[in-house]
Amino acid sequence: MLKVIAACGNGMGSSQMIKMKISKVFKKLGVDVQVDHNSVGAATSMASNYDAVFVSANFVDQFKNAAAKGTKIVGLKNLLSEQEIEEKIVEAGLDK
């Protein structure tokens, strides 16, 4: 099972919405996934425990340490675009 976390800049509200979109796309792709959500601040400290982090493109640089340990950091321009989420999942190889 793939473990991913959705992170947003301010807190839990928008990350919960992102989590639902990500879950929907992974389900469509037939990928068994556990999706958690948190603020960017909290997610940076736990990101290396996940296979992937979904975050606004503005915050990608804050996850350099996790990326160095093998976590895929997926930067999104439109956090609620299922099309963009699906494209990024495929691009990162998370659809297998």
Residue, then its C-alpha position, 0 to 999 in steps of 0.5 A: m500500500l502506498k502512503v501519501i500525505a497532502a499538505c497545505g500552507n495554513g492548516m487542515g481545511s484545504s489539505q482535507m479537500i486535497k486529500m479527498k481529490i487525491s484519494k479519488v484519483f488513486k481509486k480511479l487508477g486502481v492504486d491501493v493508497q493511504v492518504d493523510h493530510n496536515s499543514v506544511g509545517a507538520a508535514t515537513s517533519m514527517a514527510s520521509n515516512y511517506d512514499a509521496v507528498f502532495v503540496s502546492a508548488n510554492f512549498v516543494d523546496q521545504f521538502k528537500n530532506a524528504a526528497a533526498k531520502g526517496t520521498k516523491i514530492v509532487g508540486l501542484k499548481n491547482l490543488l483541486s484539479e483532478q486532471e493535474i493530480e492524475e498527470k502528476i501521479v503518472e509522471a511520478g510513477l505512483d500509478k503502478 
